[in-house]
Amino acid sequence: MAELLCGDDPEPSDRPPAGPLFVPVRPGPAGWVPRLFRTPLGDRTAVGFTSARRLTATFGPGQAWIRLAEPALRALTEPLGVTRLTFDPPFSAPHPSPVKPVHSAVPAVALRFA
């Protein structure tokens, strides 16, 4: 049997999950929008989970989500140039913490006249 090829899909024989996905979202100017992520190689991707439990295990209980079918998620992200979808990623990197300002030991007054 011949493999089905789907564009640039790195795993062409893998089928997307059947049924609606649990998609992490964030507030946007016109309502909720899907969150976009990067793969380990830096490509942009949309993410969908097959259960709310898997989404919560990855992002925590405070993550907002909506139910979307795979074609609907693709339709929302393709105009943004995002053609890759990731299903049930096992983990995510923590959000970077804010950088704290470095305080100089030399007073600002002394720096102006130096």
C-alpha positions in Angstrom: 0.0 0.0 0.0 1.4 3.4 -0.9 2.0 6.0 1.8 -0.2 9.1 1.7 1.9 12.3 1.4 0.7 15.4 3.0 2.8 18.4 1.9 5.7 19.1 4.2 4.5 16.8 7.0 7.6 15.0 8.4 5.5 12.0 9.4 3.2 11.6 6.4 1.6 8.3 7.5 0.6 9.7 10.9 -3.1 10.5 11.1 -4.3 13.5 13.2 -6.5 12.5 16.2 -10.2 12.0 15.4 -12.7 14.4 16.9 -12.3 17.9 18.5 -9.1 18.8 20.1 -8.5 20.8 23.3 -6.5 23.8 22.1 -4.7 26.3 24.4 -5.9 29.8 23.8 -5.1 33.3 25.0 -7.2 36.5 24.9 -7.0 38.5 21.7 -8.4 41.7 20.4 -11.6 40.0 19.0 -11.9 37.1 21.6 -9.9 34.0 22.2 -7.0 33.0 19.8 -5.0 29.8 19.7 -1.6 30.0 21.3 1.3 29.4 19.0 4.5 27.7 20.0 7.9 26.7 18.6 9.3 23.2 18.0 12.7 22.3 19.4 14.1 23.3 15.9 12.4 26.7 16.0 9.5 26.1 13.6 6.2 27.7 14.6 3.4 25.2 15.5 -0.1 25.1 16.8 -0.9 22.6 19.5 -3.9 20.4 20.2 -4.5 17.9 22.9 -6.8 14.8 22.8 -8.0 15.4 26.4 -8.3 18.2 28.9 -6.2 16.1 31.3 -3.3 16.1 28.9 -3.5 19.8 28.4 -3.7 20.5 32.1 -0.7 18.2 32.7 1.4 20.2 30.3 0.3 23.8 30.9 -1.3 23.7 34.4 -4.9 24.2 35.5 -4.9 27.9 34.7 -4.6 27.5 31.0 -7.7 28.5 29.0 -8.7 26.2 26.2 -11.4 25.7 23.5 -12.5 22.7 21.5 -11.6 22.8 17.8 -11.5 20.2 15.1 -8.1 19.7 13.4 -9.3 21.4 10.1 -10.6 24.4 12.0 -7.3 24.8 13.9 -5.4 24.6 10.5 -7.8 27.2 9.0 -7.1 29.6 11.9 -3.3 29.2 11.8 -2.5 28.9 8.1 -3.1 32.6 7.3 -0.4 33.3 9.9 2.1 31.1 8.1 1.8 28.3 10.6 1.3 25.0 8.8 2.6 22.6 11.5 0.3 21.0 14.1 1.6 19.2 17.2 -0.7 16.8 19.0 -0.3 15.9 22.7 3.2 17.3 23.2 4.7 15.7 26.4 6.1 18.8 27.9 6.8 22.5 27.4 9.6 24.8 28.4 8.7 27.2 31.3 7.9 30.7 30.4 11.1 32.8 30.8 11.1 34.8 34.0 11.5 38.6 33.7 15.0 40.0 33.9 15.7 41.9 37.0 17.5 45.3 36.5 21.1 45.4 37.5 21.9 48.1 40.0 25.2 49.8 39.7 27.4 50.2 42.8 28.4 53.7 41.4 25.8 56.4 42.0 24.3 57.9 38.8 25.6 61.4 39.8 29.2 60.1 39.7 28.6 58.6 36.2 27.4 61.9 34.7 30.7 63.6 35.5 33.0 60.8 34.7 
